[in-house]
Amino acid sequence: MRKYMLAALCCIMSLFILTGCKSSVPENTVFSVDDLSGKRIGVQLGTTGDTLVSDYEEDGSGTVVERYNKGNDAVMALKQGKIDCVVIDSEPAKKFVDKNDDLKLIDNVFDKEEYAICISKDNTDLTKEFNDALKELKDDGTLDSIRDNYIGDDAGKTPYETPKDADHSKGTLTMATNATFQPYEYYDGDNIVGIDVDIAQAICDKLGYDLKVEDMEFDAIVNAVKSGKADFGAAGMTVTEDRKKSIDFTDPYTTAEQVIIVQK
């Protein structure tokens, strides 16, 4: 009798565990941008997504914005049911969705943006040099080739290589980045790679510098550049009026979109 009671108890406990696990992640209630009010929204601290959704906190609808140091932390919180959605840049969002079968992107684009490299306001000469180099790299197709190596059907087919005759005699430039933003900057083993890293390397190759890449929290990049700890910042950084009060930007080198990740 005790044997049967024990078996029954085990079945009940298993059913409870399975039911509890299923209910721990609520069903998705975000189907468009219009559904964001009153929701729990996850963002990466200091990013454009953070800036854009901050207005929702003050609309009186009870919206809560949860800020994480890494985009991946926000995505994990979504998977665990702690938040209702994640607002983040489109290309990293696609990578997260590709790696997680239980996530999807909603059809609406939340906002469009331009990425540029940030440089100290005290270093206008470097900004001009970077702009000249970016124009050359755009005109000769290098920028498109770098981007295509990470995004699209030709990914992996056009890796950037430093020219054999490149002169790096002018010293070293330090790039501040946040290597959690695939495909723009991320770790491949011990190395930081990605679109921004390759663009920075191509610029340095043209200007005669070696490149050093420093990984840090995203919201520390601007201060690192302002203080001179880094010569420039490249991290899928959107040009905004607020940021332009503190630092200068080069001409934009690509466009991007803010999108919303939800549970399926």
N, C-alpha and C positions, 0 to 999 in steps of 0.2 A: 504493500500500500504506500509506504513511504517513497518507494522507488518511483511509483506513478505520480505521486504528488510533486516530487522533485523535478521530474520531467516536465510536468505541466507548468511548474513555476519557472523553469528555464525558458519554456516557450513564451510565456507571458512577458518575461523580462526582455527577451530578444525582440518581441513585437514592440514593446515600449521603447527600446533603444532605437529601433529602425524608424518608428513613428516620430520620436523626438528629434532624430537627426534630420528627417525630412522637413519637419516644421521649423527647424532652427534657421533656415534660410527662407525668408518670406518670398512670395511670388512677386515678380516684377510689376511695378506700377508706373514706370517711366517709359513712355512710348514716343515722346517728342519733347522739344524744348519747353513747350507750354506746360509740361507736367512737373517741372522742377520745383515750383513753389511748394513749400511745406515738406520737402523731402530732405533726407540726409545725403549730402553731396560730398564726395571725396575728391580732393585735389592734392597736387604736390605743392608744398609750401613755396611761396614766392614766384610761382609760374604765372603765365597769362591766365590759365584756367582759374587759379586762385583769385586773381584780380576780377575776372569776369563774373564769378558767382558771388563775390562779396556783397553785391547789391541785393541779392536774394535774402541775405541775413536781416536786412532792414525793411523788408516789405510787409512785415506783420503777419506772415503766413506760418511762422514757426519753423522756417527753413534752418537747418543746422549744417554748417560747413565744417567738415573734418579735414584738417591739414596734416599731411604726412611728409616726412623728409624725402621719401622716394616714391616714384609712381607705382612701383611694384608693391609697396606697402598698402597703398590705396586699393589696388586691385585685389590683394589678399583680403582686405577688410570687406570688399564687395562680395567675394566668394563666401565669406563667413557670415554674411547677412548683417554686418554691423552698419553698413550704409546702403543706400538705394541705387547709387550710380557713381561713376567716376567721370569727371571732365578733364580731358587731357589732349595733347597734340595727336593728330591723326596717324602719323607713321608709327610712333610707339604704340598707339592704341591697336593698330592692326597686328603688331607683333604679339601683344598680350592676348588678343582674341585668337590668333592662330595657335597659341600654346595652351589655350583653355577652352575646351569644348563646351563648357557651361556658360560662356560669355558671348555677347554679340554687340555690335554697334547699332545704334538707332539710325534711321535714315537721315534725320535732320542734321545739318552742319550747324554747330553752335555759333561759330565765329570764324572769320578768315584773318590771316595775319602774315607778316613778313619777318623772316629771320635775317639778322645782321650780326656782325662782330662788334663787341663793345670795346672801346679804348678810352683811356683817361682824357679828360678835357685839356689836360696840360701837355698832351702829346699829339698835337695837331699834325705834325710832320709825319708821324707814323700812320695816322688815319689817312692822309693823302697817299702815302706809299701803298697802303693796303687797297685803297680804292682803285689806284692805277693797276695794281696786280690783279684785282678781281675783274676789272674790265678786260684785261688781256686773256685771263683764263676763261671768261665767258665767250669772248670773240673767237678763241681758237678751239672751243668745244670741250675744254678740260672740265669745266664745272658740270656740264651735262654727263660727261663720261663718268665722273666720280659718283654722281647721284645714281646713274643707271647701274653702277656696280653693286649698289645696295638695295635698290627699289626696282621692281618690275621683272619682266621676263628675262632680262639679260643680267640679272644679279649674279655677281661673281665672275663675270666674263671680262670686265674692263678695270682691273685693279690699277690704282695710281702707282707709278714708280718714279722715284726721284731721278732726273736726268743724270747720266754719268758725268757730265761736265759741269754739274751744279757747283757754284762757288759759295761756301758758307763761311767766308772769312770775316764777316761783320759781327760775329758773336752769336749769342743765343737769345731767342725770344721765348718767354714762358707763357703758355696758354692755360688759363683757368677754365675748368669744365666740370661737369657733373656726369660721370660715366655710368648713368643708369637710364639712358635715353636712346635705346636702340631704334633705328639704325644710325643716329647721328653721333652718339658717343657711347661706347660700352666696352666691357672687358672681353677679350678673347684670350683666355689663359691669363697671363700676367700683363698683357699689353692692352692699352686703351686704343681702340680702333673706331672707325665710323666715318660718316660723311664729313663732319666738321673737322675731324683730325686730318683727313686727307686734303681738305681744302686748305687748312692751316699749313700743312706741309708743302703744298704746291705754292702757296704765297711765299713762304720762307725760302723755298728753292729759287724763286724769281728774284727775291730781294737780297739774297746773300746771307741768310741766317740759318743757324741750326734751330730746331724746335724742341722744346721741353714741355711736356704735358703734365699738369698738376690736377689731380682729382679732388673735389671738395663738394660740400653741400651747395645746392643750386643758389640758395639765398645768400651765400657768402661770396659769390663770384664778383658782383659789382664792387663790393668793398675791397676785395683783393686787387682789382684793377685800379680803383681810386687811390689806394694806399701805396701802389707800386710793387706789391708782392707778386703781381702778374702783369705782363705787358699788355695782354688782351684777354678777352673772354669769348669763348665760342661754345654754346651749349643749347642749340636750338632756341636762341634767345630772341624773343619778339621785341620789335621796336615799339615802345610806348612813350607817350608824353611824360608820364611820371618818371620813367627811367632816364629820359633825355635830360631831366633836371640835374642828374648826378654824373652822367657819363655821355660820351659821344658814341655814335654808331657809324659804321661804314655804310656804304650803299648796300641794300638788301641783296642777298645771294640766292634766295629761294622764297617761295610762298608756302604756306601751310594752313591747316584748319584745326580748330578746336572741335572735338567730337565727344560723344557721350557713350560710355560703356555701361551695359546693364546685364543682369542675369537673363538667360534664355527662359 
